[in-house]
Amino acid sequence: MATSTSEAATATCLRPMSEPNPACVTKAPTYADGASLSWVNTFGDTQPSAPASMPGNEPITLIFALRDSGAQQLSVLDTTSVHATVTPASPISVDVSGDGKFLSITPTVAFPPGALSVNVTASYLVDLQRTGLRLSGGKSGGSVSATFSTTVATPTTGMLVPTSAYELSRLSIPLPTVMPSYNQIGFDQLRYLLGTVENNGGMGVVWMVGGVTPQAGAEAVVDPATQAIIPMGFATSGDLITMTAASGIQVTVTSFTLPFQTFRVAMGFLPGGAASGTAELEGSAICGQIGFYGPFLEQLGLCNPQTDVIRMLGAANTTERTDLAVPPATGSVAFAMSSSAITATLTGSATKPSAQLVSILAVDASTGLPVSLQYGTGTTRTTNPDGTLATVNVPTMGVTLPEQMRVYLMVDTTVGAHGMLP
């Protein structure tokens, strides 16, 4: 009987230890003692150096470590001391994670193509007090600094295709380091679909909603019952697109509603509009604003003791979807607003909320950005006796609305109707 390659390799590795096979010996990497900052890739793997090239809209993630005799020491970055600069100068935001172990440097606009140098200095804290996994107090233990050099890739001719939909799948959140445990109970199964609402010369609005796979191995479709509804403003630069929900969103994941203070998705395109393969995700929330779960996140040590912010970094696979069915007609749609809500009233509609996700989107006419409303958790719908949609309502209580808004009736990922308010 023939022996497979894997069987042969296993047999070789099972030779007596007096005859070790170098191909079968693994060894943990060694690190120098002292404080260090290391480059981390999109999926959370520590790299020996910065990559030779990177997209201009990709966030830079660095992880901090303090080692003595090769062993990790309990220490965290002092958030108030972190200072980062990039050369050539470009607007950036610098954020430290809740556990104080990593920081992200995010370009406000895409880094210009060409050589890029990144310099970071910070102090770190030791002798911390621990309550559960939550850290507090501490004293200055020293400082750490690092300089990295890379090259920002030159944008190509890829572009967002307004008529296409895109899917995000295989969501991975490697940082903070506890999050991979949750991949096993839900994140990896999540699917999101997004479509273009407005595209005004490289700036506009996209609509991202939760998806579902009807059966194993099937392509994802929009989940009509999802509460994951995320409108974002976007800006493009050649083959790059950066989408942000800077004014905050609410996302429901496995029955857990997380109010993000910020949310950002960066991805790229190939010529013709196909997605380039991977999207980088960033999000932050204030733990004190996360209702029931906030204190638990603090006890898990995920919330920065100096800012109370939990910050997550991750990635997802991206694909262009041209096979999604065209939603049924919405009929005649009238938009109206009251002191507490925006309402769309449908007449002669063929859409059914049991089969399609129908929602309202409001865009500030002066800034071109989505108005921050409870699109996912607050939208309500009524139906006619035959099950077709009668009204859609999104609450506006507690929100200062812009003087003028472009309003859209969104059906799955497409625009069903539009109007102006007031």
C-alpha positions as CSV (number, residue, x, y, z in Angstrom):
1,M,0.0,0.0,0.0
2,A,1.3,3.5,-0.9
3,T,2.2,5.8,2.0
4,S,0.8,9.3,1.9
5,T,3.1,12.3,2.3
6,S,1.5,13.2,5.7
7,E,1.9,9.6,6.9
8,A,5.5,9.6,5.9
9,A,6.1,12.9,7.6
10,T,4.5,11.7,10.8
11,A,6.6,8.5,10.8
12,T,9.7,10.6,10.3
13,C,8.8,12.8,13.2
14,L,8.3,9.8,15.5
15,R,11.9,8.6,15.1
16,P,13.8,8.2,18.5
17,M,14.8,11.5,20.0
18,S,18.4,10.5,19.6
19,E,17.8,11.1,15.9
20,P,15.8,14.4,15.9
21,N,14.5,15.6,12.6
22,P,15.0,19.4,12.3
23,A,11.7,19.7,10.3
24,C,9.8,18.4,13.3
25,V,11.3,20.5,16.0
26,T,9.5,23.7,17.0
27,K,10.9,26.4,19.1
28,A,9.2,29.5,20.6
29,P,10.6,32.8,19.4
30,T,13.0,34.6,21.7
31,Y,12.8,38.3,22.5
32,A,15.3,40.7,24.0
33,D,14.7,41.8,27.6
34,G,13.4,45.3,28.2
35,A,10.5,47.4,26.8
36,S,9.6,47.1,23.1
37,L,7.0,48.1,20.5
38,S,6.4,45.6,17.7
39,W,4.5,45.9,14.4
40,V,1.3,43.8,14.4
41,N,-0.4,42.7,11.1
42,T,-4.1,42.8,10.4
43,F,-4.8,39.4,12.0
44,G,-2.9,40.1,15.2
45,D,0.5,38.4,14.4
46,T,3.6,40.1,15.7
47,Q,6.0,40.9,12.9
48,P,9.8,41.2,13.1
49,S,9.7,44.5,11.3
50,A,7.3,46.8,9.3
51,P,6.1,45.4,6.0
52,A,7.8,46.5,2.9
53,S,4.6,48.0,1.6
54,M,1.1,48.9,3.0
55,P,-2.1,50.5,1.7
56,G,-2.4,54.2,2.5
57,N,-5.7,53.8,4.5
58,E,-4.6,50.9,6.6
59,P,-4.2,51.6,10.4
60,I,-0.8,50.9,12.0
61,T,-0.9,48.7,15.1
62,L,1.9,48.3,17.5
63,I,2.0,46.0,20.5
64,F,3.9,46.8,23.8
65,A,5.8,44.3,25.9
66,L,8.1,44.4,28.9
67,R,10.3,41.3,29.4
68,D,12.8,40.2,32.1
69,S,14.8,37.0,31.6
70,G,12.5,36.3,28.6
71,A,9.3,36.4,30.6
72,Q,6.5,39.0,30.2
73,Q,6.2,41.5,33.0
74,L,2.9,43.0,34.2
75,S,2.9,46.5,32.6
76,V,0.8,48.8,30.5
77,L,1.3,51.9,28.3
78,D,0.6,55.2,30.1
79,T,-2.1,56.5,27.7
80,T,-1.4,60.1,28.6
81,S,2.2,59.9,27.5
82,V,1.9,58.3,24.1
83,H,3.2,60.4,21.3
84,A,3.4,59.4,17.6
85,T,4.5,61.2,14.5
86,V,4.7,60.2,10.8
87,T,7.0,61.5,8.1
88,P,5.9,63.0,5.8
89,A,3.5,64.7,8.1
90,S,-0.1,63.5,7.7
91,P,-3.2,63.9,10.0
92,I,-3.5,60.8,12.3
93,S,-5.3,59.7,15.4
94,V,-3.5,57.7,18.1
95,D,-5.4,55.4,20.4
96,V,-4.3,53.0,23.2
97,S,-6.3,49.8,23.9
98,G,-8.3,49.2,27.0
99,D,-5.7,46.7,28.3
100,G,-2.8,49.1,27.6
101,K,-1.0,46.5,25.5
102,F,-1.3,47.9,22.0
103,L,-1.9,51.2,20.2
104,S,-3.2,52.1,16.8
105,I,-2.1,54.9,14.5
106,T,-4.9,55.7,12.1
107,P,-4.6,58.0,9.1
108,T,-7.4,60.6,9.0
109,V,-7.0,60.7,5.3
110,A,-5.0,58.1,3.3
111,F,-1.2,58.4,3.8
112,P,0.4,59.7,0.6
113,P,2.2,57.2,-1.6
114,G,6.0,56.8,-1.0
115,A,8.3,56.3,1.9
116,L,6.7,56.5,5.4
117,S,8.5,56.7,8.7
118,V,6.6,56.2,12.0
119,N,8.1,57.2,15.4
120,V,6.5,56.4,18.7
121,T,7.5,57.3,22.3
122,A,5.7,56.5,25.5
123,S,6.1,55.8,29.2
124,Y,4.8,52.6,30.8
125,L,3.4,51.8,34.2
126,V,4.4,48.9,36.5
127,D,3.4,47.8,40.1
128,L,-0.2,47.9,39.0
129,Q,-3.2,47.0,41.3
130,R,-5.4,44.2,40.1
131,T,-9.1,43.6,40.8
132,G,-10.1,40.5,38.9
133,L,-8.4,41.2,35.5
134,R,-8.9,44.9,35.9
135,L,-5.7,47.0,36.3
136,S,-5.4,50.4,38.0
137,G,-2.9,52.7,39.6
138,G,0.8,51.8,39.1
139,K,3.9,53.9,38.8
140,S,6.2,54.9,36.0
141,G,8.5,52.1,35.1
142,G,10.4,53.7,32.3
143,S,9.9,54.7,28.7
144,V,9.8,52.9,25.3
145,S,10.4,54.2,21.8
146,A,10.5,52.8,18.3
147,T,10.9,53.9,14.7
148,F,9.4,52.0,11.7
149,S,9.9,52.5,8.0
150,T,7.7,51.3,5.2
151,T,6.4,52.3,1.8
152,V,2.8,53.4,1.1
153,A,1.6,51.7,-2.1
154,T,0.7,54.0,-5.0
155,P,-3.1,53.9,-5.6
156,T,-4.3,52.2,-8.8
157,T,-7.4,52.5,-10.9
158,G,-9.7,50.3,-8.8
159,M,-12.9,51.9,-7.8
160,L,-16.1,51.5,-5.9
161,V,-18.9,50.3,-8.2
162,P,-22.1,52.1,-7.1
163,T,-24.4,49.4,-8.4
164,S,-22.5,46.5,-6.7
165,A,-22.9,45.1,-3.2
166,Y,-20.0,43.8,-1.1
167,E,-19.8,41.2,1.6
168,L,-17.7,41.1,4.7
169,S,-17.2,37.6,6.2
170,R,-15.0,35.6,8.5
171,L,-14.8,38.4,10.9
172,S,-11.6,38.2,13.1
173,I,-10.9,40.4,16.1
174,P,-7.5,39.5,17.4
175,L,-7.0,42.5,19.6
176,P,-7.6,42.8,22.5
177,T,-6.2,39.3,22.9
178,V,-9.3,38.0,24.7
179,M,-11.5,38.5,21.7
180,P,-10.4,35.4,19.7
181,S,-12.2,33.3,22.4
182,Y,-15.4,35.0,21.2
183,N,-14.7,34.1,17.6
184,Q,-15.7,30.6,18.6
185,I,-19.2,31.7,19.7
186,G,-20.3,34.0,17.0
187,F,-17.9,36.5,15.4
188,D,-16.6,34.0,12.8
189,Q,-20.2,33.3,11.7
190,L,-21.1,36.9,11.1
191,R,-21.9,38.2,7.6
192,Y,-22.4,41.8,6.5
193,L,-23.5,43.2,3.2
194,L,-23.1,46.8,2.1
195,G,-24.2,48.9,-0.8
196,T,-23.7,52.5,-2.0
197,V,-26.3,55.1,-1.2
198,E,-24.6,58.2,-2.4
199,N,-21.3,58.7,-4.4
200,N,-20.4,62.3,-4.9
201,G,-17.0,62.5,-6.6
202,G,-15.2,60.0,-4.3
203,M,-17.2,60.9,-1.1
204,G,-20.6,59.6,0.0
205,V,-22.5,57.2,2.1
206,V,-22.7,53.4,2.3
207,W,-25.2,51.2,4.0
208,M,-24.0,48.1,5.8
209,V,-26.4,45.5,7.2
210,G,-26.3,42.1,8.8
211,G,-26.5,39.0,6.6
212,V,-27.5,35.4,7.0
213,T,-26.7,32.1,5.2
214,P,-30.0,30.3,4.5
215,Q,-28.2,26.9,4.6
216,A,-24.7,25.5,5.0
217,G,-22.5,26.4,2.1
218,A,-25.0,29.0,0.7
219,E,-24.1,32.6,-0.1
220,A,-25.2,35.1,2.4
221,V,-28.3,37.2,1.9
222,V,-29.6,40.2,3.9
223,D,-31.2,39.1,7.2
224,P,-34.7,40.9,7.3
225,A,-34.6,40.6,11.1
226,T,-31.1,42.0,11.7
227,Q,-30.5,44.9,14.1
228,A,-27.0,45.3,12.7
229,I,-27.7,48.4,10.5
230,I,-24.6,50.6,10.0
231,P,-24.6,53.7,7.8
232,M,-21.2,55.2,7.2
233,G,-19.7,58.1,5.4
234,F,-16.8,57.2,3.0
235,A,-14.0,58.7,1.1
236,T,-12.0,57.1,-1.7
237,S,-8.5,57.5,-2.9
238,G,-7.8,55.7,-6.1
239,D,-8.3,52.0,-5.3
240,L,-8.9,52.6,-1.6
241,I,-12.1,53.3,0.4
242,T,-12.3,54.4,4.0
243,M,-15.7,54.1,5.7
244,T,-16.4,55.7,9.1
245,A,-19.2,56.1,11.5
246,A,-17.5,58.8,13.5
247,S,-20.6,60.0,15.3
248,G,-21.3,56.5,16.8
249,I,-23.5,53.5,16.0
250,Q,-25.2,50.7,17.9
251,V,-24.4,47.1,16.9
252,T,-26.1,44.0,18.1
253,V,-23.9,40.9,18.2
254,T,-25.2,37.6,19.6
255,S,-27.9,39.5,21.6
256,F,-25.3,41.9,22.9
257,T,-25.9,45.6,21.9
258,L,-22.6,47.5,21.8
259,P,-22.7,51.3,21.4
260,F,-19.6,52.1,19.3
261,Q,-18.2,55.6,19.8
262,T,-16.3,55.2,16.6
263,F,-16.3,52.6,13.8
264,R,-14.0,52.4,10.8
265,V,-13.7,50.0,7.8
266,A,-10.8,50.3,5.3
267,M,-10.6,48.2,2.2
268,G,-9.4,48.3,-1.4
269,F,-10.6,47.5,-4.9
270,L,-9.3,45.8,-8.0
271,P,-9.8,47.3,-11.5
272,G,-13.5,46.8,-12.4
273,G,-14.7,47.1,-8.8
274,A,-14.0,43.7,-7.3
275,A,-12.9,43.8,-3.6
276,S,-9.2,43.3,-3.0
277,G,-9.7,40.6,-0.4
278,T,-9.4,42.0,3.1
279,A,-10.9,44.8,5.1
280,E,-9.4,46.3,8.2
281,L,-11.8,47.1,11.1
282,E,-11.5,49.4,14.0
283,G,-14.0,50.3,16.7
284,S,-14.1,51.9,20.1
285,A,-16.7,52.3,22.8
286,I,-16.9,53.8,26.3
287,C,-17.5,51.0,28.8
288,G,-19.5,53.2,31.1
289,Q,-22.1,53.6,28.3
290,I,-22.5,49.9,27.7
291,G,-25.4,49.3,30.0
292,F,-25.5,45.9,31.7
293,Y,-22.2,44.6,30.2
294,G,-20.0,47.6,30.9
295,P,-18.9,46.7,34.4
296,F,-18.1,43.1,33.2
297,L,-15.9,44.5,30.4
298,E,-14.1,46.7,33.0
299,Q,-13.6,43.7,35.3
300,L,-12.2,41.7,32.3
301,G,-9.5,44.4,32.0
302,L,-10.7,45.4,28.5
303,C,-11.5,49.1,29.4
304,N,-8.7,51.6,29.6
305,P,-8.5,52.7,33.3
306,Q,-7.5,56.2,32.2
307,T,-10.1,56.7,29.5
308,D,-12.7,53.9,30.1
309,V,-12.5,53.1,26.4
310,I,-12.5,49.6,24.9
311,R,-10.9,49.4,21.6
312,M,-11.0,46.6,19.1
313,L,-9.0,45.9,15.9
314,G,-9.6,43.2,13.4
315,A,-10.2,42.2,9.8
316,A,-12.7,40.5,7.5
317,N,-12.7,38.9,4.1
318,T,-14.3,41.0,1.4
319,T,-16.0,39.9,-1.9
320,E,-18.0,41.7,-4.5
321,R,-21.6,40.4,-4.8
322,T,-23.4,40.7,-8.1
323,D,-25.8,37.9,-7.6
324,L,-28.2,39.5,-5.0
325,A,-31.8,39.5,-6.1
326,V,-33.4,42.9,-6.9
327,P,-35.9,43.8,-4.2
328,P,-39.6,44.2,-5.0
329,A,-41.0,47.7,-5.8
330,T,-41.7,50.0,-2.9
331,G,-44.7,51.7,-4.6
332,S,-45.4,55.3,-3.6
333,V,-43.5,56.6,-0.6
334,A,-44.2,59.7,1.5
335,F,-41.7,60.9,4.1
336,A,-42.7,62.9,7.1
337,M,-41.2,64.0,10.4
338,S,-42.6,64.7,13.9
339,S,-40.9,65.8,17.1
340,S,-40.0,62.2,17.9
341,A,-39.5,60.3,14.6
342,I,-39.1,60.1,10.8
343,T,-41.8,58.1,9.1
344,A,-42.1,56.7,5.6
345,T,-45.6,55.7,4.5
346,L,-45.9,53.3,1.6
347,T,-48.8,52.9,-0.8
348,G,-49.0,50.0,-3.3
349,S,-45.7,48.4,-2.0
350,A,-44.8,44.8,-2.8
351,T,-42.1,44.6,-0.1
352,K,-42.7,42.5,2.9
353,P,-40.7,43.0,6.2
354,S,-40.7,39.2,6.6
355,A,-38.6,38.9,3.4
356,Q,-36.8,42.2,3.0
357,L,-35.0,44.6,5.5
358,V,-36.7,47.9,5.0
359,S,-35.3,50.9,7.0
360,I,-35.0,54.7,6.8
361,L,-31.7,56.5,6.4
362,A,-31.2,60.2,7.0
363,V,-28.2,62.1,5.6
364,D,-27.2,65.6,6.7
365,A,-27.7,67.7,3.5
366,S,-24.9,70.1,4.5
367,T,-22.1,67.6,5.5
368,G,-23.2,64.6,3.4
369,L,-22.8,62.4,6.5
370,P,-25.4,60.0,8.0
371,V,-27.4,61.3,10.9
372,S,-26.7,59.2,14.0
373,L,-30.1,57.5,14.8
374,Q,-31.1,54.2,16.3
375,Y,-31.4,52.5,12.8
376,G,-30.9,49.0,14.1
377,T,-32.4,49.0,17.6
378,G,-35.1,51.6,17.2
379,T,-36.7,51.1,13.8
380,T,-40.3,49.9,13.8
381,R,-42.5,48.7,10.9
382,T,-46.2,48.1,10.3
383,T,-47.9,46.0,7.7
384,N,-51.1,45.9,5.7
385,P,-53.5,42.9,6.1
386,D,-51.7,41.1,3.1
387,G,-48.3,41.4,4.9
388,T,-46.9,44.2,2.7
389,L,-45.2,47.1,4.3
390,A,-47.3,50.0,5.4
391,T,-45.0,52.3,7.4
392,V,-41.4,52.5,8.6
393,N,-40.5,54.6,11.6
394,V,-37.1,55.6,13.0
395,P,-37.0,57.5,16.3
396,T,-35.2,60.9,16.6
397,M,-35.8,61.7,20.3
398,G,-32.8,63.2,22.0
399,V,-31.0,63.9,18.7
400,T,-30.4,67.4,17.3
401,L,-31.4,67.0,13.7
402,P,-29.7,69.1,10.9
403,E,-31.7,71.8,9.2
404,Q,-32.2,69.8,6.1
405,M,-31.9,66.1,5.4
406,R,-31.9,63.8,2.5
407,V,-33.9,60.7,3.5
408,Y,-33.9,57.3,1.9
409,L,-36.1,54.2,2.2
410,M,-33.5,51.4,2.1
411,V,-34.6,48.0,1.0
412,D,-31.8,45.4,1.8
413,T,-28.7,47.2,0.5
414,T,-30.4,49.4,-2.2
415,V,-32.3,52.7,-2.3
416,G,-36.1,52.1,-2.7
417,A,-37.2,55.8,-2.5
418,H,-35.7,59.1,-1.5
419,G,-36.9,62.6,-0.5
420,M,-36.0,65.7,1.5
421,L,-37.0,66.8,5.0
422,P,-38.3,69.0,6.4
